[in-house]
Amino acid sequence: MATTNPMPRLPAGFLWGVSTSAHQIEGAADERGPSVWDVFTAEPGRVRDGSTAAVACDHVHRHREDVALLADLGVDAYRFSVSWPRVRAEGGLDFYDRLVDDLLAAGVRPVPTLFHWDLPADLDWLERDTAERFAEHVARVVARLGDRVTKWITLNEPAEHTLLGHALGVHAPGRTLLFDALPVAHHQLLAHGLAVRALRAAGTFDIGIANSHGPTWPASDDEADVAAADFYDTLLNRLFADPLLLGRYPEGIGGLMPGDVEADLKIIAEPIDWYGINYYAPTRVGAPQGGEIEFGGVRMPAELPFSVREIAGHPVTGFGWPVVPEALTEVLTVFADRYGDRLPPVVVTENGCAYDGLDDTDRITYLDGHVRALHRAVEAGVDVRGYFVWSLLDNFEWAEGYGRRFGLVHVDFDTQRRTPKASYGWYRALLREQRG
Ligand code: BGC
């Protein structure tokens, strides 16, 4: 259960929100072009329950109801993503235009993410040109919404999109390139830098990115385990953050990237106004164990120079992820130490857990522990300016289909009925309390 100690107050002006993404909730797939995820989910065996996101939460047709839920929840901000395939469809931007107006009318600040994995099916991150196409997409969106939207996120978790989608093949587009997937990382970083330029050119000044991060703990003090964990830490925590914040790749990586890397790094390191961290759980990593292993539903080939291990001694979510709130304090303080004054203010752009049931005290315990952990980082001097729960609604959880429920609001996918869970009430009460 959540502790009964009063929740400490976060600083005035702290931004409380919830997050979603287009492909996971929107549905209305026939009102836009196909994305790599539509192609991927049509292939047998790709999604655990064989489902697709063609309808999902039918949010495009029910967004008014969802905005009412946000207003009632009392969040300051709503992080959603703009579907690139929808923006390219005739009239596709009209939907976001209405959504933004409805959010503002409800007193909720819109915070769009410009790419959350649903790449148009005819594009490919292995091609450098996709970065240029992304900048055009961003320019179109900001031209239409920039008079009302002031806070922007360029990309969501390019690390997962590279690793799961292009290196291991468990997400769209389903490639198994292992380290040959590195150009996908570079092109997304370049796309981010070009997007920052396009947003600035349109006069916006509140720009961030949402990257996934978490502590990597070595399986033992053994040299081989420590080296493997360090390597994994580079992939998860430095591969994207170093170029963005320091203007360089971690040692040994730059030479593996395509094109004029030095020139691109100048674009990639365009200053941003805040840095978004999506945090769920830490990872324990050791030396390779020989042979393919399965971890968290992901098959990890034997060629990888590390192996992911169980974290014992902590409760786990319905997804099997360990619940370790103090690791959020750790990742925030490590980031502040590692990047010093190169780190702009931080926002926790995603944090949440999969559990079933309406009386979700386990989710309340998870969120309560993580907000306290965030507060400890603030007390330790980290400039954290916001917290977004993943997610408002139960939704299409990628390769897991509808089997993992992350929402504060339960969705019955047969009837589309929304029912707030106990955690929704808990979060609403927390926000009221925080505002005194
Ligand atoms: C992603 C979300 C996803 C969540 C839970 C994050 O990696 O940004 O789209 O639903 O984690 O797996």
Residues whose N, C-alpha, C, O or C-beta is under 5 A from the ligand:
A	BS01	BGC	E157
